Amino acid sequence: MTSALCSCMTSILTYETYKSVVVRSWPLGIIHRLLQLLIISYFVGYVFLHEKAYQVADTNIESSVVTKVKGFGKLNNAVMDVADYIYPPQGEGVFSIITKIIETDNQFQGRCSEVWNISDIKPMPEFVNFTIYIKNSIRFPFFNVTRGNFNSTKDIRTCKYDKIRDPLCPIFQVDYILNETRQNVTQLADKGGEIGIIIQWRCNLDHDVNFCVPKYSFSKLDAPFQNSNLSKGYNFRFSKYYKTEGGTDYRRLHKAFAIRFDVIVTGTARKFSLIPTVINVIAAVTSVGMGTVFCDLILLHCSKRSQYYKAKKFEEVSEEQIHESLTPKPGSQLSVRRGNSSCNDSGAVSLATNC
């Protein structure tokens, strides 16, 4: 029992230290250096060229959107202005421009007429000339940075957005948006549709905050339903109420076909931080050792002389062996003498193999 306990304690109370074995092999040396070079090149390129490696990000963007539409058109022999064709009228981030209306008159409580007056109903063609003004203010709470989508000192009354000539103008012509999304204007005016106006904020706050500006793009949001027989286009109903001379309520029901615009705001702000930089540098340094691990696998498991290399690399030393090696024997020379050790001795074992 005592012997078993002593053996168990001996196996537990051990210390392992790495032994350096130099293998002079051209093929293995080339593989080792190439792996180190590839790993170093990857991390150097990632840490020093990729901003995400040394910056902290804030994606919790706070946003406010106000919209205004301007333009005049003619629908059902009536002149239409913004009060007639915009719904809802509050000027929010989601709004609709009505292009066609079908009316049902004289609906009373009880049985309502469902006969739509569709004779000579044509869409309003002037809607392509309408302009949309978007005012967007955002804030990145982590960095406490607030920005607007245009400079408050800039005169924007005469500008129109163009991704080449004027990419920061917040006034968009409907025709330009339809061209960017490759819409069939005739079909869109007749059946309605959904379009996204995307405002992207990508800000590197290590630079001047004035370079933190939005980038606009446009998307055809109803594209998945273009070939569907159901839910095609976009329409909604609303009513206007009146009274007869006798005081009875009745209404005129409108079925409106419209282009719905969704203003979608996304954003990310980044700034230098020491913590991700240190983490990525440490990861780069420690990953260099992967080349050694891979070469050890080849040397100790795939080589024809793997058993020989294992015997040189792994060696067990006990107290008895140390005592025996340090005990002088008559007529022998100790390779290591007390008080005469060399500081330049690295302890490395050099092995040569055929190239």
N, C-alpha and C positions, 0 to 999 in steps of 0.2 A: 504493500500500500504506500509506504514511504517512498519507495523507488519510483512508483508510477506518478506520485505527486511531484516529486523532484523533476522527473522527466517532463511533466506538463508545464511546470513553472519555467524550466529551461527553454522550452519551445516558445513560450509566450514572451518571456523577458529577453527579447533579442533586439538588435539594432541593425538596420540595413543602411549601407552607404554605397553610392555608385562607384563603380570601378571603371576607369577609362581604358578602353582597348582601342588602339589605333590600328585599323585594317588598311593596309596599303593596296587598294584595289582601284584601278582606273574606272571600270564600269560602275561600281558602287559609289565611288566618289563623284562621278559625273551626275548620277541620279540624285545624290544628296544635294549637291550644289544647285542643280536645276530646280528641285523642289523648294529649296530655300529662296531662290531668286523669284519664283512664281508667287510664293506666299508673300514675300516682302513687297513685290510689285503690286499685288492686289490690295494689300492694306494701305500702302502708301497712297495709291490712287484713290481709295475709298475715303481714308481719313482726311487727306489734305485737299482733295478736289471735290468731294461730295459734301455739300453744306449740312446735310442731315447728320453727318457723323460728329459734328462739333457744335451743333445748335440745338436749343430747346424750342419746341413748337407749341403754339397756342392755336387750337382749332375751334375753340368755343367762341365763335364770332357772334356778336350782338348786332342786329341789323334793323333798320327802319326804312321803309320804301313808301314814297309818295309819287303818284302818277297823275298826269294831266294830258288830255287829248284835245287837239284842235283841228277844225275842218268843217266844211259844209257839204252836204249832199242832198240828193233828191230821191225820195222813196214814196211810192204809191201817190205820185203827183203832189207830194208835200215836201217843202224844204225842211231838211233835218239839220239841227245843230247838235252840239255835244250833250245838251240836256235831253235830247230825244233818242240818241243812238248808243249812249254809254250806260252800262249796267254792271255793277251798282254804281251810283254816282259819287261815292265818297272818295274816289281816287286812291285806292289801295293797291297792294302788290298783285292782286288778281282782278282783272276787269274784262269786259266784253264789248266789242264793237258790233252792233247789230247791222247786218247787211240785207236782211229780208224779213218782212213781217206778214203773216197771214192772220186776218181778223175774222172773228165770229161776233156778229152784233146781236143785241137784244136778248141776252140770257137772263132769265128771271129765276128766282128760287122755285124749285120744283123740277119740272122737266126742262132741261136746257137743250137748245139747238146745238148740234155738233156739225152743222154744215159750214165748211170753211169757204170763204169767198176767195177763190184762187184765180179768178179771171184777170188776165193781163198783169199779173204780179211778177215783177222783175227785181233782181237785186240792185242795191245802190252801187253804181260803178265808181263813184267818187271816193270810196273809202281808201283806195290805194294811195291817195294823195294826203291823207290825214297824217299828222305828226304826233308822236308820243314823247312826252317829256318825263324823264325819270329822275327823281332826287333820292339818292341813297346815302345814308350815313351809317357808318359801322364803328364798332369798338372791339378791340381785343382786350378783355378784362385782365388777363395775366400780366400784360405789359402796360396796361392803362394807356393805350394808344387809340385815339379817335381820328377817323378820316371821313372825308366826303368824296363823292364821285366826280366832283369838279371843283376847281379853284373858285372861291367866292368872289374874287376880284376879276374874274374873267367874264367878258360880255358874251353870253351864249345865245343872244336873241337871234343872231343871223347864222349860227352854225348848224350843220347837220352831220350826223354821225357817218363816218366812212372809215372802215378798218385800215385803210392806207393813208388817206389824206387828213383825217381828223378822228383818230381812234378814242379821244377822250371827251368828245361832245356828247352830252346826255340827251340830245333830241334826235329821235329816230323816225324816219319816214316809213310808213307801212309797206310801201312798194319795195324798199330796200330789204326789209326783213323777209318778205315773201320770196324775193330772189335768192337770198342767202339760204333759205330752207327749201328751195326748189318746189314751190307750191304751184298747183294748178289753180290759177286765180279764178277762173270761171266756176269750177267745181267748188272751190272754197267759199265763194260768195253765195252760191246756191244752197249748199248743205252745211256750211259752217266748219269749224275746225279748232284745234288747240295748238298753240305755239308757245314755246318757252323762251324767255329772254334771260340768259344766264349771266350773272355778274360775278366774276371770279377775282378775289383778292389774294395775291401771292406776294407777301411782303417780307423782305430781308431787312430787319431792323438794325443790322450792323451798318447799313448805309443810311444816308439822309432819309428822313421820314417822307420827304416830298417825292421820293421815288416809289412810295407805296401808293400805286394807282390801280384802278380796276381794269379788267380785260373783259370785253363783251363777246358773247357768242349767242347763237340762236339755234333752237331745236324744234323739230316737228314732233310734238308730244303724242299725237294720235296716230303715228305711223304704224303701230302694231294692228290697228283696226281698219286700215285703208281698204283691205280686200274683204272685210266682213259685211254681211248683209244686215247685221244688227249693230246698233250703237255706232253708226257711221255718221261722221260730222258732229256738229254740236248745236243743240237748240234747247230752248226753255220756254215756259209760259208765264205770262203775267196778265193782270186784268186792271181795267179802269172802271170805277163805279159811277153811276148816274142815278137820278130820280125822275120818275114820271111826274106829270102835273098833279097826280093824285097822291104823290109821296111814296110810291112803291120803288124799291131799289132794283136796279138791273145793272148789268155790266157788259162791257165789250172785252172779249177774250182775245189775247194776242199770242200767237205762236211765233217766237222770234228765232231766226237762224243767225248765228253770230260767230265771230272769231274770238275765242277766249285766249287772253294773254296771261301767262304766269311769270312773274318776275322772281327768279330763283337766285338767292345770294349765297355763295360759299366763300370760305377764306381760310388761309393759314398764315400765321406770322411766325417768323423764326429769328432767334438771336443767339449769339455765342454764349456757351455755358461751359465751365471748366469740367463739370462732372462727366458729360458724355464724351468729351475729348479725352480725359484720362482713361475712361473705360475702354475706348476704342484703341488707344495707344497700347494699353496693357494687353488687350486681346491680340493686337498685332505682334507684340514681342513674344508672347507665350505661344502663339501659333507657329512661330518659326521652328519650334521643337517637333512639329508634326513630321518634318522631313526626316529627323532622326528616328522617330517611331517607325515610319514606313521602311527605312533602310534596315532597322533591326529585325523587322518581320522577314525581310528577304534574307538577311544574314543568318538568322537563327532557325528559320523554318523552311526556306526554299533552296538554300545553298547545299551543295554536295558535302561540304565540310561543316555542316551545322552543328554536329555533336562536338567537334573540335572547338568551334567558336564558343559554344555554350560552356565548355569546360574552362575556357579562358576568361569568359565574362562573369560567370557565377562561381564564387569560391566561398566556402564556409570556414571561418576561423574561430577556434575555441580558445579558452584561457589556457588549457593544457598545451595546445600547439604554440601559443605565444611564449609560455614559460620554457618549453622545450627548445624553441629556436633561440632564445636569449641565454640559454645555459651553455657556457663554453665547454667544448670537448677537447681533450688532449690532441694537439697537432692540427686543430681546425682553425680556419679563418672565418670570422663572422662578417657577412656582407653589410650588416648594420650594427654599429657599435654605439654603446651608450655615450651620449655627449658629443657624438661626431656625426649627427645627421645633417643632411644638406637641405637648405631651403629651396634650392633649385630643382629638387627631385619632385616631379609631378605625379609619380606613381603610375604613369601610363605604361601599358604593355604594348609594344609595337609588333604587329604581325604583318608579314609580307605575303602576298599572293601573286600568282602569275597574272599578268595583264590580259 
